[in-house]
Amino acid sequence: MTNTREPRVHPVPILSLRPTQMTVGMREVKEKRRRWREHDKKKQADLLGKHMIPVVYGPDLRYYVIDHHHLGRALHDEGVKEVLVTIVGDLRMVEREAFWGVMDNKRWVYPYDAKGERRSFRDLPKSVADLKDDPFRSLAGELRRMGGFAKDTTPFSEFLWADFLRRQVSRKAVEADFDNALEKAMAAARSKNAIYLPGWCGPADDD
């Protein structure tokens, strides 16, 4: 097994990539689509060459996306058919029955639905086109961009924040008034209740 990132220089069909999470924040996907459309064809081609999708090579010879799900979905929605990938892990030698257990152990899969509930690996979407919207993932992404917490290398850190925010703000409030929900999220993020989360940057103790 190798952890060396190995780029595939030939294009891979986007719809052949298998997600390792169930949801994305569609608000974030729409923002990536908007930025993509601002570029001309030459710049878009240049971006595709630089933004390779990190994948794990599975025992069924499929590529499993372990990051950039939002980008993959945005590119698909914009009509992009193929992308370049970089192989972060090679698990072709792993028995199929053991594959998801190994992925879980390495924290390369996040099988939680839009309610934050863990589901069977069988329920993972088969393509980026099947990823569902979790508005709390959008809220967490925007919260990070606003400085509510720092970018962190912890796998799926923004989903951990999304689950925290799910307990602080109602889904109805997020969908009805995103900006107001973001204010509530910011207050919650700076509280001591969030101190256990990756990238927490709440106020320092006075003592």
Steps between C-alpha positions, in 0.01 A plus 500: 500500500625844422406842628694674226270717294505361150328718240318335210593702197209371293149629576255299708120531452352699791202267526732199545634646825347351815428739790605415855245732661126534465449876495642834395396857570319598181544867582876441478459301178306789344775744600764279335284484187470879496877544526558238229277686256701819553800342321549463128558158340879527519496586869250221569729249329792630704302461822406142412868421456591647839206381714532124491246299700663289777385139483558153641537217249260225608498120454230535233740725304280800572619836627354613834501877556630594846497880463366775272150353477362853468731575208413171332128566531540860379699393194244231419215750530691733267519229234863393549527134401855408606753599767852406604550307824789441736522164675548551874464132593504169314270237654467272200643211703233528770214248483176666393325393820766678707534812285260732681628392841852597393373830357317571826807418707707742294227766530459507124122462512222694675172305469272751673180634346349849491364448853845417633406133546738220411383277218611175341787518252250360248314832521794705372418666166632335187605827334550868580166567328327313785647704786225651719483848648580559866436869574704472820804406293445825307467685830824348630684587178388861512577518872860396431533759223375765742768405754272304733755220511835427341564263211620173649656178369258285702308285248145624438552784750229715340252215541587488871418870517182440299385245758576744781301775326214256442449506877523879523279623215185348349503386138195716437693806624795421271277459196284808579773754580855380438668825609317503833583133551863583429498762778366239744758252375781750557389559860481125562841443338668746737347342809675250726247239382695477175845474655533130411458561127794515254612853421311659792619857544268639764602773744796426723458467875548819696698325773 
